[in-house]
Amino acid sequence: MRTETAALTGVAAGVPFLVVPPLSDPATAPTVVGWHLMDLPNTEAGFAETLPLDGLNAWRVYLGLPMHGTRTPPGGPGVLLEAGAQDAVLNLYGPISAQAVAEVGPALADLRDRFGIADGPIGVFGGSLGAAIALQVMAEHRWPVSAAVLISPLTQLRPMVEAIAKQYGIQYPWSAPSLKVADRLDFVARADEIAAQQPAILLAVGAEDDPDAVLHPAERLQSALAVDYRDAGRVELRVIDGMAHALAEEVGAGSAPTAHAATVDRLAVGWFQRQLGR
């Protein structure tokens, strides 16, 4: 029986990556591409540790988000916190998602050339903002995206931002530029663009997450996609008891997966195996 293969790390077209080769048939195996959270785990290596997708016979590609990991701005994470306090939409959500979507095509092309990854079926996955990036890729990139796993997904930016602001007892000052970002990251409104490829989508939401920020927008997306899908069963929403937003927690100077991460990992592996035939 084959064991899991060793991870490959580096930079592809300027994007930090961690790639795990398939267990067999590397020339024909499908590819799954994922983006981590801004919350923990907030690096490609941390996301791979938290959501290893063990047993999935596919190229597993974990891409680092702009402004995170080795691309954290000078001054460290505190700079990101300050930028978010000033304007989370225009300083963080907007530019991070736009750059991540723009750079995935060149990064994946580089990885295909470098490792001989097949130009075939693709799955995408992500957590929170990483899930929004996966959704935008499905809406805008005309790849053969067959399946997606979206964890604690940022499905609609506006209720997410307003829920976070409410936690801090403030009101976010929406402007024309920030509303433009919110429109781009409103995948309920963009459901018809996603439905054009009919990807099989699993939405995994924590029961302890903010319902206004995560659960209710995910429910709205599921309903909106059902209108455009030939088979409404290809979009599934799973609510995981006890799970909050983050998939990892601080442990000393590092982090470790939460108790619910393994449940999400099993759901993701099963979903991709069924939808990608692996």
Secondary structure, DSSP 4 states (H G I P E B T S, - for coil): -PPPPPPEEEEETTEEEEEE--SS-TTT--EEEEE--SSSS-SHHHHHHHS--TT--SEEEEEPPTTSGGGPPTT-HHHHHHHHHHHHIIIIIHHHHHHHHHHHHHHHHHHHHHHT--SS-EEEEEETHHHHHHHHHHHH--S-EEEEEEES---BHHHHHHHHHHHTT------HHHHHHHHHTBTTTTHHHHHTT--EEEEEEETTS-IIIIIHHHHHHHHHHHHH-SSGGGEEEEEETT--S-SEEEETTEEEE-TTHHHHHHHHHHHHHHHHT-
